[in-house]
Amino acid sequence: MPATHLKRERFLDEFFIWAVELSIDISGLFENQQYIDEIKILLERYGRALYDSGKSYGRYADTLKAIANWNSALRRLLQGAWDFGFSWNRFELSTHHSCDACDD
C-alpha cells in the first residue's frame, strides 16, 4: 500500500503546515501526552476546517491514521478526534441519501 502511505504522509504534512500557520507549537504539543485534550481540540478544529472547505471525511480519517502511525503512543488517545469524525461521517452519509426519489 505505498500509495496509501504516501497519501497519509501528505495529509500529515498538510496538518502540520495548517497548525504552523496558526502559530501552534506542534512539536511541543505532541511531545508530551499531558496535552491530549489540546491535541483533541486541535484535531477537531482541523476536521472542522476540512469540512468547511468541502474536503471529505476520508481525508480527515487518513490524517488521524497518519498521526497515529507517526506517534503510536497517541493511537488510543485519539478517541475524541475519532468521535468528531464519526459524527461527520454520519452527517455526510445522511446528506447523500436525502433525496425524495430515493425513498421509493
Backbone atoms as SQL, in Angstrom:
CREATE TABLE atoms (id INTEGER PRIMARY KEY, chain TEXT, resi INTEGER, resn TEXT, atom TEXT, x REAL, y REAL, z REAL);
INSERT INTO atoms VALUES
  (1, 'A', 1, 'MET', 'N', 0.802, -1.188, 0.000),
  (2, 'A', 1, 'MET', 'CA', 0.000, 0.000, 0.000),
  (3, 'A', 1, 'MET', 'C', 0.853, 1.263, 0.000),
  (4, 'A', 2, 'PRO', 'N', 1.823, 1.352, -0.873),
  (5, 'A', 2, 'PRO', 'CA', 2.664, 2.552, -0.910),
  (6, 'A', 2, 'PRO', 'C', 1.876, 3.818, -1.238),
  (7, 'A', 3, 'ALA', 'N', 0.848, 3.711, -2.079),
  (8, 'A', 3, 'ALA', 'CA', 0.064, 4.897, -2.439),
  (9, 'A', 3, 'ALA', 'C', -0.674, 5.439, -1.221),
  (10, 'A', 4, 'THR', 'N', -1.228, 4.554, -0.411),
  (11, 'A', 4, 'THR', 'CA', -1.927, 4.968, 0.807),
  (12, 'A', 4, 'THR', 'C', -0.950, 5.625, 1.772),
  (13, 'A', 5, 'HIS', 'N', 0.223, 5.035, 1.906),
  (14, 'A', 5, 'HIS', 'CA', 1.245, 5.587, 2.802),
  (15, 'A', 5, 'HIS', 'C', 1.651, 6.993, 2.353),
  (16, 'A', 6, 'LEU', 'N', 1.875, 7.171, 1.078),
  (17, 'A', 6, 'LEU', 'CA', 2.258, 8.487, 0.549),
  (18, 'A', 6, 'LEU', 'C', 1.141, 9.508, 0.749),
  (19, 'A', 7, 'LYS', 'N', -0.103, 9.077, 0.531),
  (20, 'A', 7, 'LYS', 'CA', -1.247, 9.969, 0.715),
  (21, 'A', 7, 'LYS', 'C', -1.334, 10.413, 2.172),
  (22, 'A', 8, 'ARG', 'N', -1.171, 9.490, 3.081),
  (23, 'A', 8, 'ARG', 'CA', -1.254, 9.832, 4.507),
  (24, 'A', 8, 'ARG', 'C', -0.094, 10.732, 4.925),
  (25, 'A', 9, 'GLU', 'N', 1.078, 10.503, 4.384),
  (26, 'A', 9, 'GLU', 'CA', 2.204, 11.393, 4.674),
  (27, 'A', 9, 'GLU', 'C', 1.897, 12.812, 4.209),
  (28, 'A', 10, 'ARG', 'N', 1.292, 12.933, 3.039),
  (29, 'A', 10, 'ARG', 'CA', 0.928, 14.251, 2.510),
  (30, 'A', 10, 'ARG', 'C', -0.110, 14.910, 3.417),
  (31, 'A', 11, 'PHE', 'N', -1.110, 14.144, 3.862),
  (32, 'A', 11, 'PHE', 'CA', -2.127, 14.693, 4.755),
  (33, 'A', 11, 'PHE', 'C', -1.516, 15.120, 6.093),
  (34, 'A', 12, 'LEU', 'N', -0.574, 14.335, 6.610),
  (35, 'A', 12, 'LEU', 'CA', 0.106, 14.682, 7.855),
  (36, 'A', 12, 'LEU', 'C', 0.879, 15.992, 7.677),
  (37, 'A', 13, 'ASP', 'N', 1.590, 16.112, 6.563),
  (38, 'A', 13, 'ASP', 'CA', 2.312, 17.353, 6.270),
  (39, 'A', 13, 'ASP', 'C', 1.361, 18.537, 6.180),
  (40, 'A', 14, 'GLU', 'N', 0.209, 18.345, 5.534),
  (41, 'A', 14, 'GLU', 'CA', -0.774, 19.422, 5.412),
  (42, 'A', 14, 'GLU', 'C', -1.313, 19.830, 6.784),
  (43, 'A', 15, 'PHE', 'N', -1.519, 18.854, 7.661),
  (44, 'A', 15, 'PHE', 'CA', -1.968, 19.160, 9.013),
  (45, 'A', 15, 'PHE', 'C', -0.917, 19.986, 9.749),
  (46, 'A', 16, 'PHE', 'N', 0.343, 19.573, 9.669),
  (47, 'A', 16, 'PHE', 'CA', 1.417, 20.307, 10.338),
  (48, 'A', 16, 'PHE', 'C', 1.536, 21.732, 9.794),
  (49, 'A', 17, 'ILE', 'N', 1.447, 21.883, 8.479),
  (50, 'A', 17, 'ILE', 'CA', 1.520, 23.217, 7.862),
  (51, 'A', 17, 'ILE', 'C', 0.372, 24.083, 8.366),
  (52, 'A', 18, 'TRP', 'N', -0.824, 23.517, 8.396),
  (53, 'A', 18, 'TRP', 'CA', -2.004, 24.232, 8.896),
  (54, 'A', 18, 'TRP', 'C', -1.764, 24.711, 10.323),
  (55, 'A', 19, 'ALA', 'N', -1.248, 23.830, 11.176),
  (56, 'A', 19, 'ALA', 'CA', -1.007, 24.178, 12.577),
  (57, 'A', 19, 'ALA', 'C', 0.056, 25.266, 12.702),
  (58, 'A', 20, 'VAL', 'N', 1.118, 25.156, 11.935),
  (59, 'A', 20, 'VAL', 'CA', 2.187, 26.158, 11.984),
  (60, 'A', 20, 'VAL', 'C', 1.668, 27.514, 11.514),
  (61, 'A', 21, 'GLU', 'N', 0.808, 27.508, 10.500),
  (62, 'A', 21, 'GLU', 'CA', 0.217, 28.761, 10.023),
  (63, 'A', 21, 'GLU', 'C', -0.627, 29.437, 11.098),
  (64, 'A', 22, 'LEU', 'N', -1.131, 28.663, 12.051),
  (65, 'A', 22, 'LEU', 'CA', -1.899, 29.206, 13.176),
  (66, 'A', 22, 'LEU', 'C', -0.996, 29.505, 14.377),
  (67, 'A', 23, 'SER', 'N', 0.321, 29.406, 14.165),
  (68, 'A', 23, 'SER', 'CA', 1.334, 29.656, 15.206),
  (69, 'A', 23, 'SER', 'C', 1.219, 28.684, 16.378),
  (70, 'A', 24, 'ILE', 'N', 0.867, 27.450, 16.078),
  (71, 'A', 24, 'ILE', 'CA', 0.778, 26.409, 17.103),
  (72, 'A', 24, 'ILE', 'C', 2.094, 25.643, 17.143),
  (73, 'A', 25, 'ASP', 'N', 2.662, 25.503, 18.331),
  (74, 'A', 25, 'ASP', 'CA', 3.908, 24.758, 18.511),
  (75, 'A', 25, 'ASP', 'C', 3.573, 23.269, 18.477),
  (76, 'A', 26, 'ILE', 'N', 3.491, 22.741, 17.276),
  (77, 'A', 26, 'ILE', 'CA', 3.031, 21.370, 17.088),
  (78, 'A', 26, 'ILE', 'C', 3.974, 20.350, 17.721),
  (79, 'A', 27, 'SER', 'N', 5.283, 20.581, 17.631),
  (80, 'A', 27, 'SER', 'CA', 6.220, 19.607, 18.206),
  (81, 'A', 27, 'SER', 'C', 6.107, 19.597, 19.729),
  (82, 'A', 28, 'GLY', 'N', 5.960, 20.762, 20.342),
  (83, 'A', 28, 'GLY', 'CA', 5.794, 20.823, 21.788),
  (84, 'A', 28, 'GLY', 'C', 4.498, 20.178, 22.242),
  (85, 'A', 29, 'LEU', 'N', 3.465, 20.345, 21.441),
  (86, 'A', 29, 'LEU', 'CA', 2.157, 19.786, 21.775),
  (87, 'A', 29, 'LEU', 'C', 2.172, 18.259, 21.728),
  (88, 'A', 30, 'PHE', 'N', 2.781, 17.709, 20.693),
  (89, 'A', 30, 'PHE', 'CA', 2.782, 16.257, 20.517),
  (90, 'A', 30, 'PHE', 'C', 3.884, 15.554, 21.305),
  (91, 'A', 31, 'GLU', 'N', 4.759, 16.333, 21.903),
  (92, 'A', 31, 'GLU', 'CA', 5.886, 15.767, 22.620),
  (93, 'A', 31, 'GLU', 'C', 5.469, 15.076, 23.918),
  (94, 'A', 32, 'ASN', 'N', 4.383, 15.540, 24.506),
  (95, 'A', 32, 'ASN', 'CA', 4.002, 15.057, 25.824),
  (96, 'A', 32, 'ASN', 'C', 2.517, 14.716, 25.842),
  (97, 'A', 33, 'GLN', 'N', 2.185, 13.539, 26.328),
  (98, 'A', 33, 'GLN', 'CA', 0.794, 13.096, 26.352),
  (99, 'A', 33, 'GLN', 'C', -0.076, 13.887, 27.326),
  (100, 'A', 34, 'GLN', 'N', 0.515, 14.730, 28.133),
  (101, 'A', 34, 'GLN', 'CA', -0.295, 15.539, 29.042),
  (102, 'A', 34, 'GLN', 'C', -1.145, 16.549, 28.284),
  (103, 'A', 35, 'TYR', 'N', -0.847, 16.767, 27.028),
  (104, 'A', 35, 'TYR', 'CA', -1.589, 17.727, 26.211),
  (105, 'A', 35, 'TYR', 'C', -2.666, 17.063, 25.355),
  (106, 'A', 36, 'ILE', 'N', -3.104, 15.891, 25.728),
  (107, 'A', 36, 'ILE', 'CA', -4.047, 15.151, 24.886),
  (108, 'A', 36, 'ILE', 'C', -5.351, 15.926, 24.660),
  (109, 'A', 37, 'ASP', 'N', -5.817, 16.658, 25.656),
  (110, 'A', 37, 'ASP', 'CA', -7.043, 17.444, 25.458),
  (111, 'A', 37, 'ASP', 'C', -6.830, 18.538, 24.413),
  (112, 'A', 38, 'GLU', 'N', -5.668, 19.188, 24.462),
  (113, 'A', 38, 'GLU', 'CA', -5.354, 20.217, 23.482),
  (114, 'A', 38, 'GLU', 'C', -5.200, 19.613, 22.088),
  (115, 'A', 39, 'ILE', 'N', -4.592, 18.431, 22.015),
  (116, 'A', 39, 'ILE', 'CA', -4.431, 17.745, 20.731),
  (117, 'A', 39, 'ILE', 'C', -5.796, 17.388, 20.163),
  (118, 'A', 40, 'LYS', 'N', -6.683, 16.873, 21.014),
  (119, 'A', 40, 'LYS', 'CA', -8.033, 16.521, 20.579),
  (120, 'A', 40, 'LYS', 'C', -8.753, 17.747, 20.032),
  (121, 'A', 41, 'ILE', 'N', -8.686, 18.854, 20.746),
  (122, 'A', 41, 'ILE', 'CA', -9.335, 20.087, 20.295),
  (123, 'A', 41, 'ILE', 'C', -8.733, 20.556, 18.974),
  (124, 'A', 42, 'LEU', 'N', -7.425, 20.479, 18.859),
  (125, 'A', 42, 'LEU', 'CA', -6.752, 20.897, 17.630),
  (126, 'A', 42, 'LEU', 'C', -7.181, 20.021, 16.448),
  (127, 'A', 43, 'LEU', 'N', -7.256, 18.718, 16.666),
  (128, 'A', 43, 'LEU', 'CA', -7.651, 17.816, 15.589),
  (129, 'A', 43, 'LEU', 'C', -9.111, 18.023, 15.192),
  (130, 'A', 44, 'GLU', 'N', -9.966, 18.264, 16.165),
  (131, 'A', 44, 'GLU', 'CA', -11.365, 18.563, 15.838),
  (132, 'A', 44, 'GLU', 'C', -11.463, 19.879, 15.069),
  (133, 'A', 45, 'ARG', 'N', -10.683, 20.857, 15.481),
  (134, 'A', 45, 'ARG', 'CA', -10.659, 22.143, 14.771),
  (135, 'A', 45, 'ARG', 'C', -10.190, 21.952, 13.330),
  (136, 'A', 46, 'TYR', 'N', -9.173, 21.125, 13.162),
  (137, 'A', 46, 'TYR', 'CA', -8.687, 20.827, 11.810),
  (138, 'A', 46, 'TYR', 'C', -9.770, 20.114, 11.005),
  (139, 'A', 47, 'GLY', 'N', -10.455, 19.177, 11.636),
  (140, 'A', 47, 'GLY', 'CA', -11.547, 18.477, 10.960),
  (141, 'A', 47, 'GLY', 'C', -12.634, 19.439, 10.515),
  (142, 'A', 48, 'ARG', 'N', -12.973, 20.383, 11.371),
  (143, 'A', 48, 'ARG', 'CA', -13.985, 21.383, 11.005),
  (144, 'A', 48, 'ARG', 'C', -13.508, 22.252, 9.844),
  (145, 'A', 49, 'ALA', 'N', -12.221, 22.583, 9.853),
  (146, 'A', 49, 'ALA', 'CA', -11.665, 23.372, 8.748),
  (147, 'A', 49, 'ALA', 'C', -11.747, 22.578, 7.443),
  (148, 'A', 50, 'LEU', 'N', -11.444, 21.281, 7.502),
  (149, 'A', 50, 'LEU', 'CA', -11.556, 20.441, 6.306),
  (150, 'A', 50, 'LEU', 'C', -13.007, 20.377, 5.850),
  (151, 'A', 51, 'TYR', 'N', -13.910, 20.158, 6.793),
  (152, 'A', 51, 'TYR', 'CA', -15.329, 20.064, 6.467),
  (153, 'A', 51, 'TYR', 'C', -15.826, 21.358, 5.826),
  (154, 'A', 52, 'ASP', 'N', -15.480, 22.489, 6.448),
  (155, 'A', 52, 'ASP', 'CA', -15.927, 23.786, 5.940),
  (156, 'A', 52, 'ASP', 'C', -15.380, 24.092, 4.551),
  (157, 'A', 53, 'SER', 'N', -14.222, 23.518, 4.238),
  (158, 'A', 53, 'SER', 'CA', -13.642, 23.770, 2.917),
  (159, 'A', 53, 'SER', 'C', -14.065, 22.716, 1.886),
  (160, 'A', 54, 'GLY', 'N', -14.992, 21.826, 2.290),
  (161, 'A', 54, 'GLY', 'CA', -15.548, 20.863, 1.346),
  (162, 'A', 54, 'GLY', 'C', -14.737, 19.591, 1.173),
  (163, 'A', 55, 'LYS', 'N', -13.767, 19.362, 2.045),
  (164, 'A', 55, 'LYS', 'CA', -12.972, 18.131, 1.962),
  (165, 'A', 55, 'LYS', 'C', -13.798, 16.951, 2.478),
  (166, 'A', 56, 'SER', 'N', -13.359, 15.763, 2.164),
  (167, 'A', 56, 'SER', 'CA', -14.103, 14.565, 2.534),
  (168, 'A', 56, 'SER', 'C', -13.737, 14.077, 3.934),
  (169, 'A', 57, 'TYR', 'N', -14.648, 13.285, 4.493),
  (170, 'A', 57, 'TYR', 'CA', -14.379, 12.623, 5.764),
  (171, 'A', 57, 'TYR', 'C', -13.140, 11.738, 5.651),
  (172, 'A', 58, 'GLY', 'N', -12.976, 11.086, 4.507),
  (173, 'A', 58, 'GLY', 'CA', -11.836, 10.186, 4.306),
  (174, 'A', 58, 'GLY', 'C', -10.501, 10.878, 4.491),
  (175, 'A', 59, 'ARG', 'N', -10.427, 12.120, 4.087),
  (176, 'A', 59, 'ARG', 'CA', -9.188, 12.890, 4.254),
  (177, 'A', 59, 'ARG', 'C', -8.892, 13.084, 5.750),
  (178, 'A', 60, 'TYR', 'N', -9.928, 13.410, 6.511),
  (179, 'A', 60, 'TYR', 'CA', -9.760, 13.576, 7.957),
  (180, 'A', 60, 'TYR', 'C', -9.357, 12.245, 8.586),
  (181, 'A', 61, 'ALA', 'N', -10.038, 11.177, 8.231),
  (182, 'A', 61, 'ALA', 'CA', -9.727, 9.857, 8.794),
  (183, 'A', 61, 'ALA', 'C', -8.287, 9.458, 8.465),
  (184, 'A', 62, 'ASP', 'N', -7.862, 9.699, 7.236),
  (185, 'A', 62, 'ASP', 'CA', -6.484, 9.365, 6.867),
  (186, 'A', 62, 'ASP', 'C', -5.475, 10.232, 7.616),
  (187, 'A', 63, 'THR', 'N', -5.848, 11.469, 7.919),
  (188, 'A', 63, 'THR', 'CA', -4.967, 12.323, 8.714),
  (189, 'A', 63, 'THR', 'C', -4.829, 11.762, 10.122),
  (190, 'A', 64, 'LEU', 'N', -5.928, 11.335, 10.729),
  (191, 'A', 64, 'LEU', 'CA', -5.862, 10.735, 12.066),
  (192, 'A', 64, 'LEU', 'C', -5.026, 9.456, 12.056),
  (193, 'A', 65, 'LYS', 'N', -5.203, 8.638, 11.037),
  (194, 'A', 65, 'LYS', 'CA', -4.411, 7.406, 10.928),
  (195, 'A', 65, 'LYS', 'C', -2.933, 7.730, 10.770),
  (196, 'A', 66, 'ALA', 'N', -2.628, 8.770, 10.009),
  (197, 'A', 66, 'ALA', 'CA', -1.239, 9.178, 9.815),
  (198, 'A', 66, 'ALA', 'C', -0.626, 9.659, 11.132),
  (199, 'A', 67, 'ILE', 'N', -1.402, 10.393, 11.920),
  (200, 'A', 67, 'ILE', 'CA', -0.916, 10.869, 13.217),
  (201, 'A', 67, 'ILE', 'C', -0.671, 9.679, 14.140),
  (202, 'A', 68, 'ALA', 'N', -1.576, 8.723, 14.144),
  (203, 'A', 68, 'ALA', 'CA', -1.411, 7.537, 14.986),
  (204, 'A', 68, 'ALA', 'C', -0.184, 6.729, 14.564),
  (205, 'A', 69, 'ASN', 'N', 0.078, 6.667, 13.265),
  (206, 'A', 69, 'ASN', 'CA', 1.271, 5.955, 12.795),
  (207, 'A', 69, 'ASN', 'C', 2.543, 6.737, 13.103),
  (208, 'A', 70, 'TRP', 'N', 2.468, 8.046, 13.013),
  (209, 'A', 70, 'TRP', 'CA', 3.620, 8.905, 13.275),
  (210, 'A', 70, 'TRP', 'C', 3.996, 8.871, 14.758),
  (211, 'A', 71, 'ASN', 'N', 2.982, 8.851, 15.626),
  (212, 'A', 71, 'ASN', 'CA', 3.203, 8.836, 17.064),
  (213, 'A', 71, 'ASN', 'C', 2.294, 7.768, 17.668),
  (214, 'A', 72, 'SER', 'N', 2.786, 6.545, 17.709),
  (215, 'A', 72, 'SER', 'CA', 1.943, 5.418, 18.120),
  (216, 'A', 72, 'SER', 'C', 1.446, 5.535, 19.557),
  (217, 'A', 73, 'ALA', 'N', 2.119, 6.309, 20.392),
  (218, 'A', 73, 'ALA', 'CA', 1.659, 6.485, 21.771),
  (219, 'A', 73, 'ALA', 'C', 0.317, 7.206, 21.814),
  (220, 'A', 74, 'LEU', 'N', -0.012, 7.940, 20.764),
  (221, 'A', 74, 'LEU', 'CA', -1.272, 8.678, 20.723),
  (222, 'A', 74, 'LEU', 'C', -2.444, 7.841, 20.215),
  (223, 'A', 75, 'ARG', 'N', -2.156, 6.706, 19.642),
  (224, 'A', 75, 'ARG', 'CA', -3.195, 5.911, 18.973),
  (225, 'A', 75, 'ARG', 'C', -4.463, 5.758, 19.820),
  (226, 'A', 76, 'ARG', 'N', -4.343, 5.324, 21.044),
  (227, 'A', 76, 'ARG', 'CA', -5.516, 5.100, 21.890),
  (228, 'A', 76, 'ARG', 'C', -6.091, 6.390, 22.464),
  (229, 'A', 77, 'LEU', 'N', -5.327, 7.462, 22.373),
  (230, 'A', 77, 'LEU', 'CA', -5.752, 8.717, 22.968),
  (231, 'A', 77, 'LEU', 'C', -6.500, 9.619, 21.988),
  (232, 'A', 78, 'LEU', 'N', -6.714, 9.142, 20.784),
  (233, 'A', 78, 'LEU', 'CA', -7.354, 9.959, 19.747),
  (234, 'A', 78, 'LEU', 'C', -8.865, 9.739, 19.660),
  (235, 'A', 79, 'GLN', 'N', -9.443, 9.100, 20.652),
  (236, 'A', 79, 'GLN', 'CA', -10.865, 8.760, 20.575),
  (237, 'A', 79, 'GLN', 'C', -11.749, 9.989, 20.370),
  (238, 'A', 80, 'GLY', 'N', -11.443, 11.085, 21.038),
  (239, 'A', 80, 'GLY', 'CA', -12.254, 12.289, 20.885),
  (240, 'A', 80, 'GLY', 'C', -12.236, 12.812, 19.461),
  (241, 'A', 81, 'ALA', 'N', -11.073, 12.772, 18.849),
  (242, 'A', 81, 'ALA', 'CA', -10.956, 13.208, 17.459),
  (243, 'A', 81, 'ALA', 'C', -11.730, 12.262, 16.540),
  (244, 'A', 82, 'TRP', 'N', -11.670, 10.959, 16.834),
  (245, 'A', 82, 'TRP', 'CA', -12.447, 9.994, 16.038),
  (246, 'A', 82, 'TRP', 'C', -13.947, 10.210, 16.229),
  (247, 'A', 83, 'ASP', 'N', -14.357, 10.560, 17.439),
  (248, 'A', 83, 'ASP', 'CA', -15.780, 10.814, 17.684),
  (249, 'A', 83, 'ASP', 'C', -16.292, 11.931, 16.781),
  (250, 'A', 84, 'PHE', 'N', -15.507, 12.999, 16.666),
  (251, 'A', 84, 'PHE', 'CA', -15.883, 14.077, 15.749),
  (252, 'A', 84, 'PHE', 'C', -15.995, 13.542, 14.326),
  (253, 'A', 85, 'GLY', 'N', -15.023, 12.748, 13.915),
  (254, 'A', 85, 'GLY', 'CA', -15.031, 12.176, 12.569),
  (255, 'A', 85, 'GLY', 'C', -16.238, 11.288, 12.316),
  (256, 'A', 86, 'PHE', 'N', -16.617, 10.502, 13.298),
  (257, 'A', 86, 'PHE', 'CA', -17.776, 9.626, 13.123),
  (258, 'A', 86, 'PHE', 'C', -19.061, 10.442, 12.998),
  (259, 'A', 87, 'SER', 'N', -19.151, 11.537, 13.747),
  (260, 'A', 87, 'SER', 'CA', -20.312, 12.424, 13.609),
  (261, 'A', 87, 'SER', 'C', -20.361, 13.010, 12.206),
  (262, 'A', 88, 'TRP', 'N', -19.214, 13.428, 11.714),
  (263, 'A', 88, 'TRP', 'CA', -19.107, 13.976, 10.370),
  (264, 'A', 88, 'TRP', 'C', -19.529, 12.925, 9.352),
  (265, 'A', 89, 'ASN', 'N', -19.029, 11.726, 9.522),
  (266, 'A', 89, 'ASN', 'CA', -19.328, 10.636, 8.590),
  (267, 'A', 89, 'ASN', 'C', -20.825, 10.326, 8.571),
  (268, 'A', 90, 'ARG', 'N', -21.457, 10.293, 9.737),
  (269, 'A', 90, 'ARG', 'CA', -22.905, 10.040, 9.788),
  (270, 'A', 90, 'ARG', 'C', -23.670, 11.140, 9.067),
  (271, 'A', 91, 'PHE', 'N', -23.259, 12.386, 9.274),
  (272, 'A', 91, 'PHE', 'CA', -23.926, 13.507, 8.608),
  (273, 'A', 91, 'PHE', 'C', -23.714, 13.426, 7.101),
  (274, 'A', 92, 'GLU', 'N', -22.489, 13.132, 6.686),
  (275, 'A', 92, 'GLU', 'CA', -22.169, 13.043, 5.263),
  (276, 'A', 92, 'GLU', 'C', -22.983, 11.941, 4.594),
  (277, 'A', 93, 'LEU', 'N', -23.115, 10.808, 5.257),
  (278, 'A', 93, 'LEU', 'CA', -23.890, 9.700, 4.698),
  (279, 'A', 93, 'LEU', 'C', -25.363, 10.067, 4.589),
  (280, 'A', 94, 'SER', 'N', -25.905, 10.738, 5.609),
  (281, 'A', 94, 'SER', 'CA', -27.325, 11.076, 5.566),
  (282, 'A', 94, 'SER', 'C', -27.616, 12.112, 4.491),
  (283, 'A', 95, 'THR', 'N', -26.688, 13.000, 4.228),
  (284, 'A', 95, 'THR', 'CA', -26.936, 14.005, 3.194),
  (285, 'A', 95, 'THR', 'C', -26.860, 13.398, 1.808),
  (286, 'A', 96, 'HIS', 'N', -26.111, 12.320, 1.658),
  (287, 'A', 96, 'HIS', 'CA', -26.029, 11.669, 0.355),
  (288, 'A', 96, 'HIS', 'C', -27.294, 10.859, 0.037),
  (289, 'A', 97, 'HIS', 'N', -28.097, 10.572, 1.047),
  (290, 'A', 97, 'HIS', 'CA', -29.290, 9.741, 0.852),
  (291, 'A', 97, 'HIS', 'C', -30.567, 10.502, 1.159),
  (292, 'A', 98, 'SER', 'N', -30.549, 11.797, 0.947),
  (293, 'A', 98, 'SER', 'CA', -31.688, 12.592, 1.386),
  (294, 'A', 98, 'SER', 'C', -32.579, 13.061, 0.230),
  (295, 'A', 99, 'CYS', 'N', -32.606, 12.335, -0.862),
  (296, 'A', 99, 'CYS', 'CA', -33.490, 12.756, -1.965),
  (297, 'A', 99, 'CYS', 'C', -34.825, 12.017, -1.877),
  (298, 'A', 100, 'ASP', 'N', -35.898, 12.712, -2.214),
  (299, 'A', 100, 'ASP', 'CA', -37.235, 12.114, -2.128),
  (300, 'A', 100, 'ASP', 'C', -37.397, 10.933, -3.098),
  (301, 'A', 101, 'ALA', 'N', -36.788, 11.003, -4.267),
  (302, 'A', 101, 'ALA', 'CA', -36.919, 9.946, -5.262),
  (303, 'A', 101, 'ALA', 'C', -36.258, 8.644, -4.809),
  (304, 'A', 102, 'CYS', 'N', -35.250, 8.774, -3.918),
  (305, 'A', 102, 'CYS', 'CA', -34.522, 7.582, -3.449),
  (306, 'A', 102, 'CYS', 'C', -35.354, 6.748, -2.484),
  (307, 'A', 103, 'ASP', 'N', -36.376, 7.340, -1.893),
  (308, 'A', 103, 'ASP', 'CA', -37.178, 6.631, -0.887),
  (309, 'A', 103, 'ASP', 'C', -38.224, 5.714, -1.513),
  (310, 'A', 104, 'ASP', 'N', -38.413, 5.749, -2.812),
  (311, 'A', 104, 'ASP', 'CA', -39.433, 4.913, -3.472),
  (312, 'A', 104, 'ASP', 'C', -39.051, 3.452, -3.510);
